[in-house]
Amino acid sequence: MSAKSEAPTRALNGLVTHGWNRAAQLYNFPILQHLAYRPPQDEIIAQLRISQARRIADVGCGTGILAARIERELRPEVVYGCDASVGMLKRAQSRSDRVRWRNRQAEDLGLPDGAVDAVVSTHAFHFFDHAAALAEFHRVLVPGGLLAIVINNPRSRWAMALQRPAVRGLAYFPSPEQMRSLVGAAELTVVEQRPVRRPLPNSLVPDVLTVARR
Ligand SMILES: C[S@@+](CC[C@H](N)C(=O)[O-])C[C@H]1O[C@@H](n2cnc3c(N)ncnc32)[C@H](O)[C@@H]1O
């Protein structure tokens, strides 16, 4: 596992990733995975199949379920599983010895320019410094490369208002419109945005897939 960088990130991100060190054990519960995390992973894998990406980075990979699935199901040239939490990556490492696990922040992936054909991320982007992470994704993507992100993108004013400034240091969930303008500001072109398909009403898990091209 490569070393974590000292890149500037969202305030209190150290606290967040320390929390995930502790949560790593609970994270793999099958019911949680099935209802919450598997559907977005299916969406991302479908996008990767369409784009035929051969070099892929999963950013905020957590315990590595998606990165290991990408490796197993798509057999790309290389998959990087990047996360700022050592505890999550320890779990991830036992899942695959073919994925390149990297203890890096989204805002500084430590990859060369144009190193990957696709950057993907599920349920982690709200923790990142959005502008810094998107600039980094732009840097590591080849021209025409794919960006596919899933997070909860609240739509109602009520949900947006709940994100008090005190919480924003830890995480911020942009609305779908905010997501499009953040991605656009990083000179990436949004080509698709829609709710994740899952066997539950979207009001229960309001996550959205945003797909862009460099
Ligand atoms: C909810 S988990 C999601 C894990 C995985 N993507 C999934 O869908 O199962 C969020 C992950 O984001 C990671 N994370 C938070 N801030 C980060 C940052 N700035 N750079 C990289 N990873 C970060 C946490 O350590 C945690 O593993």
The ligand as a Gaussian input file, in Angstrom:
#p B3LYP/6-31G(d) Opt

LIG

0 1
 C      -19.158000       5.467000       2.915000
 S      -17.508000       4.937000       2.584000
 C      -17.766000       4.376000       0.916000
 C      -16.874000       3.241000       0.533000
 C      -17.104000       2.637000      -0.844000
 N      -16.876000       3.585000      -1.900000
 C      -18.457000       2.007000      -0.994000
 O      -19.311000       2.506000      -1.735000
 O      -18.692000       0.977000      -0.332000
 C      -16.612000       6.466000       2.356000
 C      -15.114000       6.304000       2.221000
 O      -14.548000       7.561000       1.826000
 C      -13.253000       7.654000       2.402000
 N      -12.786000       9.065000       2.392000
 C      -13.274000      10.115000       3.086000
 N      -12.594000      11.236000       2.766000
 C      -11.669000      10.893000       1.831000
 C      -10.688000      11.618000       1.071000
 N      -10.519000      12.943000       1.209000
 N       -9.926000      10.934000       0.174000
 C      -10.095000       9.591000       0.005000
 N      -10.997000       8.859000       0.704000
 C      -11.794000       9.496000       1.594000
 C      -13.481000       7.095000       3.807000
 O      -12.247000       6.740000       4.409000
 C      -14.401000       5.918000       3.507000
 O      -13.680000       4.728000       3.296000

